[in-house]
């Protein structure tokens, strides 16, 4: 008999409806809580026949059954935070408010009234019953439409979002996060109003060009609750949850005949891919050293960079610390592979992923007339940018240049190029960057280019 090794986790509770399509409701909440390292529990309020295209039907459970579920969970487990979602009826809203009055843990109220698809999920009488429930909440998370229903304030910008948040505070909620996903614009702004309305924090993210936002409100509220259960303060919980949601929407699940659903496991899978990504970079580097690819190494040194599948920052890219440089006996990496080790190539790869998110690996090689001839002989698709053409309003920092350069190389292309040529500038060595979806393809392209240079 083996000795057990139990895993202790914070506990969170979701009180919401079931989504048979799996993208929202209880299913989304539990998946999000698990992804945040929290043990999720539930009290189901309603059962919906739902998918990525909309809601076919909905059946609310008796209030007694909802209360029994809440009591069963809270009587046995040490709940650290809870959140509400679809509550369906006036009686259920009132029941949850009664139980919430005795909660010794913070409550996140997501006043689910309308599905992303536009379907109404709450009867009109229940909308008016929310005041008592909001009075028990640590934070409410209405979108612009729900905020208008609750406060009468039409949310169209940051100022009106703050006004709606201040109005919500008057009913007793400790804080209000007015979500900006339904407000038009290139930037999504979520406005957190706390205290007496004098403290306002805005969380901004570039809008993602997709309609696959099914379950986004559920995931955000569940992420906040999970982080509160872990012990985060409110501002830190909201900050982390909004970042999580932005990534979950960009790398959404392509499921169903509708737009799809947010990727609740995106951060969990991204973290799990760190070690394999570093190992793949190491394998490419070893290949270069064994092949003595000296002809590829520029004067400033060479690097191989690998991004995790859902990478958004340099810290999520693995590369050789100190680059790969020439030696008397060939080439060698100066140190090992670690995350955040590359600056130039990593920023270029991240900029390229804005246009082709499937790209994960890149390497910089030297550029000269012989390299240009080799690229032509190989018949690869080659893009380029010339720093001399860089607009004056683009910052001279490498990060800004890489973003501008990627736009020149990748915009208006159906398929990404194999190589991107940077012709350099004063104090900037010309460079060839090879890119690929996977490490094996990158290694093959590096080998091909090195071989072409030797011919």
TORVO-573974 format. One record per atom (N, C-alpha, C): x, y, z. Coordinates in steps of 0.2 Angstrom, whole numbers, plus 5000, padded with zeros to 4 digits. Example, Ala and Ser with C-alpha at 12.3 -4.5 7.8 and 13.67 -1.06 7.14 Angstrom:
<atoms>
506649725039/506249785039/506649845039/506449895035/506849955036/506450005039/
</atoms>
This chain:
<atoms>
500449945000/500050005000/500450065000/500350114996/500750174995/500450225000/500950275002/500750325006/500450385002/499850405004/499550455001/499950525002/499850564996/500150634997/499650684994/499250704999/498650744997/498950814995/498550844991/498650914988/498150964991/498451014995/497951064998/497951124993/497251144992/497151194987/496651244990/496651304988/496151354990/495451334987/494951344990/494251324987/493851384985/493551384980/493151434977/492451404975/491951444976/491251424974/490951464969/490651424964/490251464959/489551444959/489151494959/488351494959/488151514953/487951474948/487751494941/487451434938/487251454932/486851404927/487351354924/487151304921/487451254917/487451274910/488051274906/488051284899/488151214896/487751184892/487851124889/488351124884/488551184881/489051194876/489751194879/489751204886/490451204889/490751264889/490551324886/490951384885/490851434890/490251424894/490051474899/489851444905/489551484910/489251454916/489651414920/489351364923/489751324928/490351294925/490251264919/490851234916/491451284915/491251344912/491851394912/492151404918/491751414923/491951434930/492451384933/492251324933/492651264936/493251264932/493251264925/493851264921/494351314923/494051374924/494451434925/494751434932/494351404937/494651394944/495251344944/495151294940/495651244940/496251274937/496151304932/496751334928/497151384933/496751414938/497151464943/497351424949/497351354949/497651324955/497151314961/496451324959/495951324965/495551264964/495251234969/494751184969/494151214968/493751204963/493151234962/492551194964/492051224967/491451194969/490851234966/490251204966/489751234962/489051224966/488551274964/487851264966/487551284959/487251244956/486951254949/486251284950/486051334947/485451374947/484951354942/485251334936/484851324930/485151284925/484851244921/485051204916/484851234909/485351244905/485251274898/485451224893/485051224888/485251194882/485551244877/486151244877/486551304874/487151274870/487351314865/487951304861/488251364859/488751364854/489051424852/488651474848/488051444846/487651494842/487151524846/486951504852/486451534856/486151484861/485651504864/485251464869/484651444866/484551374867/483951344864/483351344869/483551324876/483051324881/483351334888/482951344893/483251354900/482751334905/483051294910/482551274915/482951294922/482551334926/482851354932/482651304938/483151284942/483051234948/482651274953/482251234957/481851264963/482351294968/482151344971/482551384975/482851344981/482451294983/482651254989/483251214987/483351184980/483851144978/484551194977/484451254975/484951294975/485251314982/484851324987/485051334994/485351274997/485151214995/485451154998/486151144995/486251164989/486951154986/487451204990/487151264990/487651314994/487751295001/487251265004/487351245011/487851185012/487751145007/488151085007/488951095006/489051145002/489751165000/490051205006/489651255008/489951295014/489951265020/489551215022/489551175028/490151135028/490451115023/491051065023/491651085021/491651135016/492351155013/492451225015/493151235016/493351305018/493351355012/492851375010/492751415004/493151485005/493551505000/493951565001/493651624997/493251604992/492851664989/492351624984/491851664982/491251644978/491151694973/490751664968/490551714962/489851684960/489451734958/488851714955/488851724948/488351694944/488251704937/487551704935/487351664931/486651664929/486151634935/485751684938/485351664943/484551654941/484451664935/483751644932/483151674934/482951674941/482351694944/482451744950/481851774951/481851824957/481951784963/481651724964/481751684970/482451654971/482851644965/483551624966/483951674968/483851734965/484251794967/484151804974/483551804977/483351824984/483651764988/483651704986/483951654990/484751654991/485051674985/485751684985/485951744990/485551794989/485651854993/485651835001/485151795003/485051775010/485651735012/485851695008/486451655010/487051695010/487151745005/487751785005/487851825011/487251845014/487351885020/487751855026/487851785025/488151755031/488851725028/489051745022/489651725019/490251755023/490751715026/491351745029/491851755024/491751755017/492251755012/491951805007/492451835003/492151884998/491751854992/491251894990/490851874984/490951914978/490951884972/491051924966/490351914963/489951964961/489351964958/489351984951/489351934946/489251944939/488551944937/488252004936/487452004935/487351984928/487351914927/487151894921/486451904919/486351944914/485651954911/485551944904/486151954900/486051944893/486651904891/486551844887/487151804884/487551844879/488151824878/488551854872/488151854866/487751804865/487351794858/486851844858/486651874864/486051924864/485451894867/485451834869/484851804872/484851824879/484151834881/484051854888/484051794893/484451804898/484551754903/484151764910/483851814910/483651834917/482951864916/482451844920/481751874920/481751944922/481351994920/481452064922/481352074929/480952034933/480852044940/481452034944/481851984941/482451964945/482952024944/482952054939/483452114938/483352164944/482752174946/482552224951/482752194958/482852124958/482952094965/483752094966/484152124962/484852114963/485152164968/484752214970/485052264975/485252234981/484852184984/485052154991/485752114990/485752074984/486352034982/486952074982/486852134978/487452174977/487752204983/487252214988/487452244995/487952194998/487952134996/488352085000/489052074996/489152104990/489652084986/490252124987/490852094987/491552124987/491652164981/491352134975/491452174969/490952144964/490652194960/490152174955/490552184948/490352144943/490652144937/490252154931/489752204930/489352204925/489652224918/489452204913/489652234906/489252304905/489352334900/489052404899/488252394899/488052344895/487252334895/486952324902/487352274906/487052264912/487152324917/487652354916/487752414921/487152464919/486952474913/486452524911/485752494914/485652434914/485052404917/485052414925/485652404928/485652414935/485652484938/485952534934/486052604936/485652654932/485452634926/485152684921/485652734918/486352714919/486852754916/487052714909/487052754904/487252724897/488052724897/488352674897/489052664897/489352674890/489752724888/489952734882/490752754882/490952764888/491652784888/491952774895/492552804897/492852794904/492452834909/492252894907/491852934912/491252904914/490852884909/490152854910/490252784914/490752754912/490952694916/491052704924/491452754925/491552774932/490852804935/490452834931/489852854934/489352804936/489352744932/488952694933/489252654939/489952644940/490252614945/490052654952/490052714952/489952754958/489152744960/488752734955/488052724956/487952654959/488352604957/488252544960/488452544967/488952584969/489252584976/488752604981/488252644978/487752674983/487252614985/487252554982/486852504985/487152464990/487852474991/488152434996/488752394993/488852384987/489352344984/490052374986/490552334988/491152374990/491552394984/491452364978/491852394972/491452374966/491552404960/491152394954/491652394948/491752334945/492152334939/491652334933/491652394929/491252404923/491652384917/491452324914/491852294909/491652334902/492152344898/492152384892/492152344886/492052274886/492052234880/491452254875/490952274878/490352294873/490352364871/490852404873/490952474871/491352474865/491152504859/491552504853/492252544854/492752524850/493352554850/493952504850/494552524848/495052484847/495352454854/495252494859/495452474866/494952454870/494952394874/494452374879/494752404885/494252444889/494452474895/493952454900/494152414905/493852394911/493952444917/493452474920/493552524925/493352494931/493752494936/493652474943/493552534947/492952544951/492852594955/492752564962/493152594967/493152564974/493052624979/492952604985/492852654991/492252694990/492252754990/491652794990/491652824983/492052794978/492052814971/492552864969/493052874974/493552924973/494152884970/494152814970/494752784968/494552744962/494852754956/494652724950/495252704946/495252634944/495852604941/495552584934/495952594929/495752574922/496252524920/495952464917/496352414914/496252404907/496752424903/496652424896/497052364892/496652344887/496952294883/496752304875/497152294871/496952304864/496452254862/495952274858/495352234857/495552174852/495352114853/495552064849/494952054843/495252044837/494752044831/494351984831/493951964836/493551904835/492951904839/492451864837/491751864840/491751804845/492351774846/492351714850/492451734857/491951764860/491951794867/491451754871/491151704869/490651664873/490951644880/490651664885/490951644892/491451684894/491551744891/492051794893/491951824900/491351844901/491151864908/491151814913/490951754912/491051704917/491751694919/492151684914/492851674915/493151724919/493051794917/493351844921/493151844928/492451834930/492251834937/492551774941/492551724937/492851664940/493551674942/493951704937/494651714938/494751764944/494351814945/494351854951/494251824957/493751784957/493551744963/494151694965/494451664960/494951614961/495551654964/495751704962/496251744964/496151774971/495551794973/495351814979/495451754984/495251694982/495251634986/495951614988/496451634983/497151624984/497451674989/497051724990/497351774995/497551844991/497451854985/497651914982/497151974984/497452034984/496952084985/496552104979/496052144980/495552154975/495952184968/496352234969/496652264963/497052214960/497452174963/497852124960/497452074957/496952054960/496552004957/496252024951/495952084950/495652114944/496252124939/496752144941/497352154936/497552084933/497652034937/497851974934/497251944930/496651944932/496051914929/495951954922/496052014921/495952044915/496452024910/497052024913/497651994908/497451924906/497251884910/497051814909/496551814903/496051854904/495451854899/495751874892/496151924892/496351954886/496751894882/497151854885/497451804882/496951744880/496451734885/496051684883/495551694877/495451754876/495051774870/495451774864/496051794864/496451794858/496651724856/496751674861/496851604859/496251564861/495751584858/495051554860/495051484857/494551444859/494351384857/494051384850/494251354845/493851354839/493451284839/492851294842/492351244843/491651264841/491251214838/490551234836/490551264830/489951274828/489751314822/489751394823/489751414829/489751484830/490451504831/490451564834/491151604834/491651564838/491451514843/491951484847/491851514855/492351484859/492251504866/492951524868/493051564874/493651584877/494051524879/494651524879/495151464881/495251474889/494851434893/494951444900/495651414902/495951374899/496551334901/497151364898/497151424895/497651454891/498251464895/498251494901/498851504905/499151444908/498651394909/498951334912/499351294907/499051294901/499451254895/500051294893/500051364894/500651404892/501251384897/501051384903/501551364908/501851294907/501351254905/501551184905/502051174899/502051224894/502451214888/503151244889/503251274894/503951314895/504551264895/504551214898/505151164898/505151134891/504651114888/504751084881/504951134876/504751194877/504951254872/505751264873/505951264879/506651274881/507151214878/506851154879/507151094876/507251094869/506751124865/506751124858/507251174856/507351234859/507851284858/508551254859/508651214864/509251184865/509451134860/508951104857/509051054852/509251094845/508951144844/509151184838/509951214839/510051234845/510751264846/511251204845/511151144848/511551094848/511651074840/511151074836/511251064829/511651114826/511651174827/512051224824/512751214826/512851194833/513551184835/513851124831/513551074831/513751014828/513951024821/513451064817/513551074810/514051134809/514351164814/514851214813/514551274808/513951294810/513651344805/513951414806/514551414806/514951484807/514651534801/514551514795/514351554790/513751594791/513351574796/512651604798/512751654803/513251654807/513351694813/513551764811/513151814813/513251884812/513851914817/514051974816/514651994820/514352004827/513752024828/513452034835/513251974838/513351914835/513151854838/512451834835/512251774836/511651734834/511251714840/510551714839/510151684844/509651644841/509451594845/508851554843/508351564848/507651584846/507151594851/506551554850/506251524855/505651494855/505151524860/504551534857/503951554861/503551504863/503251504869/502751464871/502151474867/501651424867/501151424862/500751494862/500651514868/500251574869/500651634872/501251644870/501751694872/501451764870/501551804875/501351874874/501951924876/502351904880/502951944882/503651904881/504151944881/504851924881/504951874886/504651884892/504751834897/504551764896/504151754890/503851694889/504151664882/504751684881/505151664875/505851634878/506051574876/506751544878/507251564873/507851574875/508351594870/509051584874/509551584870/510251574873/510451644877/510651634883/510951694886/511651704884/511651774882/512351794879/512451774872/511951744868/511951734861/512451674859/512451654853/512951614850/513451644846/514051634848/514651674844/515151624841/515551654837/516051624834/516651614839/517051554838/517651544842/518151514837/518751504839/519251474835/519151414832/518651374836/518551304834/517851294831/517451354830/516851344827/516351394830/515751374833/515351424836/515151384843/514951424848/514751404854/514251454857/513751424861/513351464865/513751494871/513651554872/513951584878/513751554885/513151544885/512851514891/512251474889/511851454894/511351404893/510651444890/510151404890/509551434887/509051444893/508851504893/508351524899/507851574896/507251584899/506751624897/506951704898/506751744894/506851814894/507551834892/507951784889/508651794888/508751834881/508351834877/508351874871/507951934871/508251984868/507852054867/507652064860/508152074855/508052084848/507652034845/507851974845/507551924841/506851904844/506851904851/506151894854/505651944852/505852004852/505352054851/505152054844/505552034839/505352024832/504851964832/505051904835/504551854835/503851864838/503851904843/503251924846/502851974841/503252014838/502852064833/502652024827/502951974825/502751924819/502151894821/502051874828/501551834830/500851874830/500951934830/500351984829/499951964823/500351944818/500051934811/500051864810/500451824813/500451744812/500551714818/500051704823/500151684829/500351614830/500351574824/500651504825/501351504824/501751554823/502451554823/502751554830/503251514831/503451504838/504251504838/504551494832/505351494833/505651544828/506151574830/506551614825/507251614827/507651634822/508451644823/508651694819/509151734821/509451784817/510151764814/510251774808/510851754804/511051824801/511751814799/512051874795/511651894789/511751954786/511551964779/512052004775/512151974769/512652004765/512451984758/512852004753/512651984746/512651914745/513151874748/513151804747/512451764750/512251794756/511651774759/511051784755/511051844752/510451864748/510451814742/511051804739/511051754733/510851684735/511051664741/510851594744/510051594745/509751644748/509051644749/508651644742/508951674737/508651674730/508651604727/509251574728/509351504726/508951454729/508751464735/508351414739/507651424737/507451484734/506751494732/506251504737/506551524743/506051544749/505651614748/505151614751/504751684751/505151724756/505351784754/505751824758/505451894758/505351924764/505151994765/505752034768/505652094767/506152134770/505952204772/506252234776/506152304778/506852344779/506752404777/507352454777/507252504783/507752504788/507652554793/507652624791/507952634785/507952704782/507252734780/506852684780/506152704778/505652704784/505952694790/505552694796/505352764797/504652774798/504352844799/504652874806/504552944805/504852984811/504452974817/503852954817/503452944823/503452874826/503952834823/504052764826/504652774831/504652754837/505152764842/505852734839/506452754841/507052724839/507152664843/506752654848/506952594852/506852524848/507152474850/507152414846/506452384846/506052394852/505452364852/504952394847/504952464846/504552494841/504752474834/505452474833/505752454827/505452384825/505552344829/505352274828/504552264826/504152304829/503452304828/503352334821/503652394819/503652424813/503852374807/504452344809/504752304804/504252244802/503952214808/503552154807/502952174802/502652234803/502152254799/502352264792/502952284790/503152284783/503252214780/503452164785/503552104782/502952054782/502452064786/501952014787/501252044785/501152104785/500452134783/500352114776/499652104775/499452094768/499652024765/499951974769/500151914767/499751864769/499551814765/499151754767/499551704771/500151694769/500651654772/501251694774/501551674780/502151714782/502751694778/503251734777/503851724773/504251674777/504751644774/505251604777/505751644781/505951694777/506451734780/506251814779/506551854784/506451924784/507151954784/507252004779/507852034779/507852104782/508252124786/508352184789/508952214786/508952264782/509552294779/509952334783/509752344790/510152384794/510152454793/510652494797/510652564797/511252584800/511452644801/512052664805/512052634812/512552594813/512652564820/512252504820/511852484815/511452424816/511652374810/511852314812/512152264807/511552244803/511552234796/511052204793/510952124795/510352104795/510152044798/509652004793/509751934794/509251894791/508851854797/508251854797/507851814802/507451764799/507651704801/507251644799/506651624804/506051614802/505551604806/505151534804/504851504809/504551434808/504051424813/503551374811/503051354816/503251314822/503851274820/504051224825/504851224824/505151194830/505851194830/506251154825/505951094823/506251054818/506251094811/505751124809/505751164803/506251224803/506351254809/506851304809/507551274809/507651214812/508351184811/508451164804/507951144800/508051124793/508151184789/507851234790/507951304787/508651324788/508851324794/509551344796/510051304792/509951234792/510351194789/510451204781/509851214778/509851234771/510151294769/510051344773/510451414772/511151404773/511351364778/512151354779/512351314773/512051264771/512251224765/512351264759/511851314758/511851354751/512451404751/512651424757/513151464758/513851434756/513851364758/514451334756/514551314749/514051314745/514151294738/514451344734/
</atoms>
